[in-house]
Amino acid sequence: MKKIPRYEPNHLEQAGQGHMASAAFREALAVYFELADGDPSLDAGYTAMRIGECYEGLSELHAARYWYGRAVEENPSVPEYRAARARLEDLDLAGLVKD
């Protein structure tokens, strides 16, 4: 099996931003998950926020809310993180959970 090269984090971030700017959210997710691999702090919430934005761009709102929540957990002092999580606070599970 061919060994996958490890990329410098700034290079990964530039690639992720480029994919997001092109609305290539699946590609950006792959890059941001690579960036997050082995980083338990998710760069103080930054990477979790980017992952959330990718999921929101894909209209996968429950996943986006989860990742925005992770960003807030890592760095609750960032208003952008809290606002993103609050925006998706009231997602409905009707039809997904039986009473």
C-alpha positions in Angstrom: 0.0 0.0 0.0 1.3 3.4 -0.9 2.0 5.7 2.0 0.0 8.9 2.1 2.2 12.0 2.6 1.6 14.2 5.6 1.0 17.8 4.6 2.0 20.9 6.3 -1.0 22.4 8.2 -0.9 25.7 6.4 -0.9 24.0 3.1 -4.0 22.0 4.1 -5.7 25.1 5.3 -5.1 26.8 2.0 -6.5 23.8 0.1 -9.5 23.7 2.4 -10.3 27.3 1.9 -10.0 26.9 -1.8 -12.4 24.1 -1.9 -14.9 26.0 0.3 -14.6 29.0 -2.0 -15.5 26.8 -4.9 -18.4 25.2 -2.9 -16.6 21.9 -3.1 -17.6 21.0 0.4 -17.0 17.2 0.2 -13.4 17.9 -0.9 -13.0 20.6 1.8 -14.3 18.1 4.4 -11.6 15.6 3.5 -8.9 18.2 3.9 -10.3 19.5 7.2 -10.6 16.0 8.6 -7.0 15.4 7.6 -6.1 18.7 9.4 -8.0 17.5 12.5 -6.5 14.1 12.6 -4.4 13.8 15.8 -5.4 17.3 17.0 -7.7 16.8 20.1 -8.2 20.6 20.5 -9.3 21.1 16.9 -7.0 24.2 16.9 -9.1 25.8 19.6 -12.3 25.2 17.7 -11.2 26.6 14.3 -11.1 23.3 12.5 -14.4 22.2 14.0 -16.0 25.4 12.8 -14.7 24.8 9.2 -16.1 21.3 9.3 -19.4 22.6 10.5 -19.5 25.1 7.6 -18.8 22.3 5.1 -21.7 20.3 6.5 -24.0 23.3 6.4 -23.0 23.9 2.8 -24.0 20.4 2.1 -27.4 21.0 3.9 -26.4 18.4 6.5 -27.6 20.6 9.3 -27.5 18.1 12.2 -23.9 17.4 11.5 -23.2 21.1 11.1 -24.8 21.8 14.5 -22.7 19.0 16.1 -19.4 20.5 14.8 -20.4 24.0 15.7 -21.0 22.7 19.2 -17.5 21.2 19.2 -16.1 24.6 18.2 -17.9 26.2 21.1 -16.7 23.5 23.5 -13.1 24.1 22.4 -13.3 27.9 22.5 -16.5 29.4 23.9 -15.2 32.9 23.8 -15.5 33.2 20.0 -18.8 34.8 19.1 -18.8 33.4 15.6 -18.7 29.8 17.0 -21.6 30.5 19.4 -23.7 32.3 16.7 -23.3 29.4 14.3 -24.4 26.9 17.0 -27.3 29.1 18.1 -28.5 29.5 14.5 -29.1 25.7 14.4 -30.3 25.3 17.9 -33.9 24.4 17.1 -33.4 21.7 14.4 -36.4 19.5 14.5 -36.2 15.7 14.8 -39.9 15.2 13.9 -40.3 12.2 11.7 -36.9 10.9 12.8 -37.9 9.9 16.3 -41.0 8.0 17.2 -43.0 9.1 20.3 
